[in-house]
Amino acid sequence: MDDYPLIENHGLIGDLQTAALVTTEGVVDWFCSPRFDSPSVFGALLDKEKGGHCTVRPLHPTHATKQLYLPDTAVLVTRFMTEAGAGEVLDFMPVTGTTVTAGHRLVRMVRCVRGSMSFAVEIAPRFNYGRTAHQLHLTEHGAVFAADDGTALTVHPIREPEDERLMDVLTDRDADLHLSLTLRAGQQRGLILEMGGEGPPAEVRLDAHQRLFDETVAFWRSWLTQSRYTGRWREVVERSAITLKLMTFAPSGAVVAAPTAALPEQLGGERNWDYRFTWIRDASFSVYALLGLGFTAEARAFILWLSNRVKERAGSGGNTGPLNIMYKVDGSSDLDEQILDHWEGYAGSAPVRIGNGAATQLQLDIYGEALDSIYFAHRHGFQVGHGGWTSMREDLDWLADHWDQAEEGIWETRGGRQDFTYGRVMSWVAFDRALRLAESNGWPSASERWRAERDAVYEQVMAKGWSEKRQAFVQHYGGEVLDSSLLRMATVGFLTPEDPMWASSLDAMEQELVSDSLVYRYDPGASPDGLRGSEGTFSLCTFMYVDALARAGRLNRARLVFEKMLGYANHLGLYSEEIDPTGRQLGNFPQAFTHLALIDAALTLNAALDRQ
């Protein structure tokens, strides 16, 4: 573990088509290009020796570090302090826009702000997850790392032509680049690492760098002014909004679940999944958060992406359904799961998986989440066209034929299908929202059948999903295991927050799934999911718990849990998927679902406190 930074000791930068992680020690240890789901260029996060990295660090053996974002931006500042001097690295990626491009730039500017400081710079790419060799070509004006597969990483130095040459340059047998430089207060030098660029390396003058910097800062600050949120926890909520924007593939509007792959849910365990894709479920939740904050363009872009997925296979699907549970950011669905045997995994957590074998699972809840988000967007002025409604009708017809069957469920279990209560609840939501859309707009529909199926789902859940013994709704029919996904039952309107059955379910979950303020998904020991090992508490579920408490009127408890949960964020306000018993973050980082749930919980709790 000592060879790897803590998962939470990272910041995120990005250009709205891909992203990079930067450690508190100035190491870029994760960067894929040209897209989130492309092969890695720097991957030391998953194999310190073979993964590749770009490091800027002080040569002084003892130094303190601090890391922050420039306010209201995605520009990351990593500061180093010694007795002799203080320096900082400013990292950002110029925003690419909505046109797909192969060119992506990572800007690293090194400054000395007090005294003097010597820095070591190492650039060691490992293309295609470390599977493709490269050669290094040095020129008077920079360097090119040329991979055998035709891709290249170009290094452009940032300096004035007449500047004193401060960098000493060395290469090694691995075709990596080692630089050292000493700066005095006020001096600065930098690098632009460019993937997919055209032309040879070229020196970038300081005013050109300043324009890139100013344009990037202006973009983020201008974008954030769209936020209508003025409630409590504004800084936390807006940082989550920026983080979600960083995980959005601008050309399509799709939101990835996380920009990373194979970070473990248990150190040394096998629960290591690739999250660089767009889940129907996760991204549907983004509509509530985005519209709740006022980001209508992003919500509209995702609704369009979702509508295209609905249209693609409407009326088809067989037993797996017309919708896949996840897609690549461009809407394609070839997510074959592979194992990178040559990488050891984060802190030895193997296997390292890329792709995701759960993509073809049957998860019935996604139809409810998709229809609920479309209905919510429709209420906020997003019009559903004839083609979209026709496709939705065909999907609802499929669901009417197939909702009453076992499935893999929201948590993508690999231990066999079950009759999951949450999947049934969200099937009820799908029928209910479709009926509302049809009735409010006078659209043609199979309303009689949908209403019959909706009512049948409701009756079945109340009969088979409720446990008299536990006095709670349970994970799946015939079992006694609790599941925190059911915290959403009142949120989606299946039950009212005042219903005694809901109150007792909430009490039961608090006793079994809540540890102080943190919430587990379920107990894998009591409900085997087909995988070895355990996992931490799910940060998503903790924020869902806050939302449920607030809706139930338990405001003091909700606020305390929320404030405690804010204490588990990293130094930048970012969250991964899980938190282990020591308070460390686990799983892919940062996780969109967690930040979406944070926003939803903040909106619900803030409104409830205002009413109080």
N, C-alpha and C positions, 0 to 999 in steps of 0.2 A: 504494500500500500504506500510505503514511503516514496516509491518511484513515480507515483501518479498524484497529480493534484486532486484535491477534493472536487467532486462534481460541482459543488456550489461555488468553487473558487474560480469562476469564469464569468466573463461578460459576453454579450452577443452583439455583433455588428452585421449589417447586411445591406443589400442593394435592391431588395424586393424580387429577386430571382434566385438568389442563393445567400448563404450566410457563413460566418466564421465565428469560432469561439476563441477568446483570448483569456489566458489565465492571469491571475493577480501577479505573476512573475514575468509577464510580458511575452508569453509563448502562444503563438497561434498553433493550436494542436488539433484543430478540426476545420477543414475547409473543403467543400466539394464544388466542382464547376463542370459545366455551366449552370446546373440547376441544383436545387436541394437534394434531389435523388440521383445525382450523377456520382460517378466514382470520386473518391477523395484524392486531393492533392497533398494535403497535410492531414495525417491521421494518427499522430502520436497519442491521442486520447485513448486509442484502442490497442496500440502497441508502441511502447516508448522507444524501442530500438528500431523497429521496422516501419513505423507509420509515417514518419516525416513531420517536419515542424519548421516554423520560422520564429526565431527567438531574438528578442532584444532585451539584454539584461545588463545591470551594472557589473563591472569587474570587481568592485569592492566586496570582500567576502561577507561582510555583515551589513545589511541594509533593511530598512523597513519599507513596506509597500502599502499603498492605498489605491483604491480604484473607484471611479465615479463616472457617471455620464454628465456631459455638459447638459445643463438644465433644459428639459423639453426637447431633447434630441436623442439620436442613436449614435452620437459621437462619444467614444470611450476614451477615458484618460486614465492611464496607469502611472502612478507616481512612485518614485524611488527616493529615499532619503538616507543620507549618511552624514557623519560629522563634517566631512569635507565639502559636501555639496548636495544639491537636490536636482533631480531631473524628472522628466516625464515623457511618456510615449502617447501620442494622440493617434488613435486607430479609427478609421471609418471607411465605408465603401460608398463611392458616389452612386446615387440612385439611377437605375437603368431605365425605368419607365415601363410602359405596357407592351412594348415590342420585344419579342423574343430575340435575345442577342447572345452570341458566343463570347463576347468580350466582357470581362469582369475585372474590376480593379480593387485592390486592397491597399489603402494608403497608410503608411506608418511614418509619422514624423517624430523625431527624437529631439528633445530640447533640454538644455541645462538652464535652470531657473535661479540657482544660487551656487556660489563657489565654483567648483569644477567637478566633472564626473567622467569616468572612462566607461565605455560601453562595449560589450561584445555582441555582434550580430551574426547569427547563423541562419542560413537558408538551405534547407535540406528537404526538397520535395520528394515524395514517393508516389508516383502517378499510378492511377488505377488500383487503389487499395494496396499499393506497394508491389504490384505484380508486373509492372512495366519499367524496364531500365531507362536511363536517360544519360545524355551527355551534357556537359557544361561548356558553353562558348562565351569567353570573356572578350569584351571590346573596350575601347577607350571610354565609351559612354554608357556602359552597363553590362548586362549579362543575359544570356538566354539558357534556360534549362530545356533541352529538346528531348522529348520522350520518344521512344521507338515506335509508338503508335501514331505519331504525327502531331500530338498535342504539345504545347510549349508554354512555359512560364517565363515571361520577360521581366527583368528587373530594371527599372528606370530610376536613377538617382535623382534626388531633389537637391539642387544647389545652383548657385550662380556660376556662370562660366569662369569668372575671375576669382572665385572663392579659393582659398587655400585648401589643398587636398589633404583632408584629415584622416581618411580611411586607409588603413592597411589591409591588403587583400591577400587571402590565402585560399587555396583549394586543397582537396584531399582525394584519395583514391575512390571515394564514393561519388565523385563529381558533385560535391557540395561546396558551398561558398561560406567562407569565414571572414568576417570583417571586424575591425576594431577601430574605435575613434575616441578621442578625448575632446570634450567640449567645455568651454568656460561660460559663465553666466551670460545669457543673451544669445549664445550661438545655437544653431539648429541645423540638422541635416535630416534627410529622410529618404524613403524608398517607396516606389509604387510597384507593387507586384501585379502583373497583368496576365490574365489567362485569356487566350483567344484573340490577342491583339494582332494588329497588322503592322508590319515594318520592324526595323531593328530597334535596339535599345536607344533611348535618347534622354539627355539631361532635361529635367523639368525645372524651370525657373521658379523662384519663390512666389512670384506674383501669380503664376499659373496654378501652383498648389493652393495659394490663398483663395483663388476663385473657386476651385473644387471644394475647399473647406467651407467657404461662405455659402455656396449653393446648397451643400448638404445640410448645413445648419438651418438655412432658410426653408428648405423643403420640410424638415421635420417640425419646425416651429409653426409654419403655415398650416401644415396638415393638422396639428394638434388644436389649432384654434377652432376647428369644427366641433370640438367636444362641447356638449351642453351640460356636462356634469359639474355641478357646483356644490355638491354635498360634502359630508364628512369623508375623509380619506382620499381627497382629490389627487394628491401626489401619487399615492399607491395605485389608484385606478388608472390614472393617465400613463403611468409606467407600464402597466399591464396592456393598455391599448397600444402603445408603441411596440411592445414586445409582440403582440398579435400581428401588427402591421409588418414587422420584420419577418414573420413566418408566413406571409402571404405572397403567393406567386402572382405578381401583378398582371402578366399577360392573360391569365385565365380567371383570376379572382379566387383561386383555391387556396385554402389555408392548410399547411402541413401540421400534423400532430406534434411534431418536434423537428428541429433541424439535424438531429443526431440519430445514430443507429447503434444498437447493441450495448448501450449503457445498462448495467445490471440492476434488476430489482432486488437482488440479494448478492452481496459480494461473494464471488466464487461460485455463484449459482448458474443455472441454465436459462433463467428467465430474461433473456437478452434479445430484444426485438428491434426491428428497423421501423422507425416511426416517421420517416421522411415522405409520407404519403398523406393523402387527404381522405379522412374517414367521413362518410355521410353523416354519421352521428355527431362527431366533434364539430365539424364545420357547420352543421345545421344550428347548433347551439350558438355559433358565432353571430348568427342573424339577430338573436335577442340582445346580445351584448353590444353589437355595433349600432343597432338602431336605438338601443337604450341610451347610448352615449351621444348619438347624433351623427355617426359616420355612415351616411346613407349610400355614398358611392360604393364603399366596400361591401355593404350588405347587398346592394343591387348586383354587383359583379358576381358575388357568390350565388345568389338566387339564379342568375343566368346560367352559371356553371352547373348548378344542381338541376335546373330544368333540362339542360342538354343531356345529362345523364339519365333523367327520367324518360326522355324522348327516345334515346338510343335503342332501348330494348323493351319498350312498352309492349305489353301483351305477351312477352316471351318469358323464359326463365325456368320452366320446369319446376323441379323441387327446390332449386336454390334461389329462385326469385329473379325478377327482372332487374333489380339493383344489386350491384356488388356492394360489400360493406366499405370498401376503400378503392381508391384509384390513384394513379400517378397525377401529378399536378396538371398535366395536359389533358386529363380525362381518359388516357389509355389504361388498360387493366392487366398488363403482363407483369405481375409482381412475383415471379417465381422466387422461392426462398432458396438461398445458397448459404453455405458456411465457409468462411475464410479460415481454412485450417492453418495458414501460415502466420496468423496473428494470434497473440496470446489473450487478447481481450483486456478490458479495463481492469487493472489490478489482478490479472489472472483469471478474469471471469469469462470463461469459454462455455459454449461456442460463440463466435462472432457471426451474427446472422445479418445478411443483407437480403432485400426482398422480404416478402411477408406471406407465409403459407396460409394465414387466416383469411386471405382476400376472398376466397370462394366459399367461406362458411355461410351457413344460413343463420342470420340474426334478424329476427322478425321486428325488433324494436326500431330499426332504421326507417321503416315506413311511417311510423308515428312521428319520429323526429323530423323527417323530411316534410310531411304534410303539415305538421305544426308550425314549422318555420315558414313555409310558403303562406299559410293562413295568417300568421303574425305579420309577415311582410305585406300581404294584401291589405290588411287593416291599416297599414301605415302608408298606403298609397301605391304600392307596387302591383301593377295590374297583371293578372294571369291571362295570357292570350288563349285563343281557341285551340291552337296546337298543343299548348301546355296542359290545358284542361282535358283534352282528349287522351293524352298520354297518362295523366293521373287517373282518369277513369279506368283505363286498361290495367294499371298497376293495382288499383283497388279491387278490380274483378279478380285478379290473381290472388290478392290477399284474402279475399272472401273464400276462395277455394282452399287456401293453404295455412291459415293462421292456427288451426287446431292441430299442431304437430310439434314434436320435440325439435330443439334447435341448439346451437352452440352458445347463444346468449351474449349479452353486452360485454362480458369479460373475456370472450374468445377462448373459452375453455377448450382443452384438447383431451378431455377425459370422457368424451361421449356426449351425445345430445340429451337434453332434459326438457321438460315442460316448464320453462322459466316463467315465473310470474311477471317479471318486468316486461318480457317480450309480449305477453298477452295484454298488459296494461297499455303498452304503446300501440298495439294493434287496435285497441279500443279508441285511442287518440286518433289514429289514422282515419277510421270510419267517421268519428265524430267531427273532425275538422273538414273532411270532404263534404259531409252533410251540411255543415255551416256555410261552406263556400257555395255549394249548389243552391241552397235556400236563399242566401242573401243576394245572390246575383241572378237567380232565375235560370240557371244553367241546366241543361239536360243531364240526368244522372240515373243510376240504378238505386234511387234513394230508398225504395222499400226494402231491397235486399241489404243495402248497407246498414240501414237502421236495424234490421233483424240481426245481422251479424254483430253490430256494435252491442246490442242488448245481450246477445248470447255470450259474447266475450265477458261482459260485465258480470253476468250471472255465474259464469264459470269461475272467474277470479274470486268472487265472493264465496263460492262454495268450496273450491279446491286450493285457492291460494292463501286462505286464512287458516291458522292453526289455533284451535281452542286451547290446546295445551300451552302454547307460547303466548296466547293472546296477542298475536301479531301476524302480519302477512309474512310469508316465508319465501325463500329463494326460488324453490320449484315445488311443483305439486308432489305430494307424498313424502315430503321431507320436513325437517324442523329447523333447518339452517336459516339464519337471518342474512339479509343482503342489503347493503347500503344503497344500491341502485333504486330501491323502493322508496327512498327519501323523496323521490320526485312524484309520488302518487298524488300528493296534494297540490304540488306545483302545476301539474297538467290538468287538474280538475277532476280526476277520477274519484277522489274523496274531498270533502271539505276539510279545512284545517281544524274545525271544531268537532269533527266526528269522533266519538269515543273510541272507535276501532283504530282510528289514526293516532289518537293520543297514546293508546296502549302500545301500538307498534313503535312509536317514537321512543317511549319509555324502554321497551325491550331492546331496541337497537342501542340506546345509550348504555344499558347495562352490559351488553355483549360485545359491541363493536367499537365503542368509544373508549380510548385510553387517555385519561385526563381531558384533552380537547381534540385529540387526533382520532381519525376514524379509519378503520379497516374496511376493505371491500366486503369480506366475508371470512370465515374461518376455513382455510383450505384443508385443515386436518379433519374437520367435520364434513366437508364437502369436497372430496378429492377432485382436482382439476386436470389431472393427467400429467402434472409436472412435479419434479422433485423440489424440495426446499420450501422456504417461507418467503415472505415479503414484508415491506414496511407498511405503514399507514398510507392511504391514498389521499393526496392533498385535494384532489377533485372532490372526494367524498366529504372531507371536512368542510369545504365551502358549501356543498349541498346541504350539509347538516345545519350550517348557519342559516341558510335560506329557509329550510323547513322549520327551524325553531322560530324564526322571525314571523313566518306565516301563521304559526300556531300561537302567536302572542307571547312567547317566552323570550321577551326582549332582553332582559338582563343576562340570561344565559347565552343568548345568541351573540350579544355584543362582547361578552367575555371570551367566548370561543373564537370569535373573529379576531379580536385583538391579540389573543395568544397565537393564533395562526400567523398573523402578520410578523410575529417574532421569529418564525421559522424561515422567512424569506432570506435570500442571500444578501450580501452587502449592497446589491444594486436593486433589490426588490424583485428578484427572479426566483421562480420555483421550478423544480423538476417534477417528476411524477409522484415520487413517494418520499417519506421521511422515515429513517430507521430509529430504533429505540434511543440512540445516542443523540438524535437531533440532526444527523447528517442527511443530506439529500441523496436520493437514489433514483435510478431510472433515467430515461432520456430527458435532455435539458436544453432549453426550458421547454415546458410542456404547455401547448396551447389550451388544452382542456382545463388545466389548473387555473390559468389566467382568465379564461372565459368564466369559470365558476366563481372566481374572486369578484369579477365585475358584477355578475348576477347577484351574488350575495350582498355586495356593497349597495347595489341599487335597491334591493328588497329591504334590507335592514335600515338603510337611511330613510326610505319612505315610511317605514313602520315607526321609526323613532320620531320623525316629524309629526306623524299623526298622533302619537302619544303626547 
